[in-house]
Amino acid sequence: MKIKKIGHCCLVIETKGKRIMADPGFFTTKEQEKERNLDLILITHEHADHLSVDSVKKILAENPKAVIITNRGVGKLLDGAGIKYEILQDKTPKDFSGVEIEAYDCKHEEIFQDYGQVFNTAFFVDKILFYPGDSFYNPQKTIEILALPVAGSWNRVKDAIKYALEIKPQKCFPVHDGMLSFFGASHEVLNFALSVFNIDFRSFEDKKEEEF
């Protein structure tokens, strides 16, 4: 599996000859709109840093065969824009041209009480990569690679480390870090803490793409 981190939570995952984009939000519009030959687009929830509807329109214009996979919360916004999508329900694996995608329904982690606590879907891609969106959801499965949320109004470095130790992946890399003005600050702490527990933390600081 090859993973390209475009920025914040936008990823392009290459596995079994397929190209899958995750969470094309407003932090990364210019770069994500350059991507071609996409087969799937996964959208975890409706917050703008994970979903830019205008950008999705541009992405689909260049990738007309790409299938959007998401939940009903996101679906309402896509309906308003006339964008087609497919809903994948809780713990329902589905084969998309040889790549299995499994969805886990949960809520956005708490910011403060009910504020911003929208419906969130975590995705397990090809039984290898687990991407929780804005959640600390535990699928209770063996996870090889974890896309680890590391910052935000709902997330502290301590929370991120505790979550990684709970999931126990072989490898992980940071997502939800577009708001950090100095990316290395928290990544250094994460790398130190997780290495003690034999978790291979890849920061993406020196390059945009990693082979896992």
Sequence and secondary structure as in RCSB ss.txt:
>XXXX:A:sequence
MKIKKIGHCCLVIETKGKRIMADPGFFTTKEQEKERNLDLILITHEHADHLSVDSVKKILAENPKAVIITNRGVG
KLLDGAGIKYEILQDKTPKDFSGVEIEAYDCKHEEIFQDYGQVFNTAFFVDKILFYPGDSFYNPQKTIEILALPV
AGSWNRVKDAIKYALEIKPQKCFPVHDGMLSFFGASHEVLNFALSVFNIDFRSFEDKKEEEF
>XXXX:A:secstr
 EEEEEETTEEEEEETTEEEEE   GGGHHHHTT  S  EEE   SSTTT  HHHHHHHHHH TT EEEE HHHH
HHHHHTT   EE  BTEEEEETTEEEEEEEEE   SBTTBT  EEEEEEETTTEEE SSS    SS  SEEEEE 
 STT  HHHHHHHHHHH  SEEEEES TT SSTHHHHHHHHHHHHTTT EE   SS SEEE 
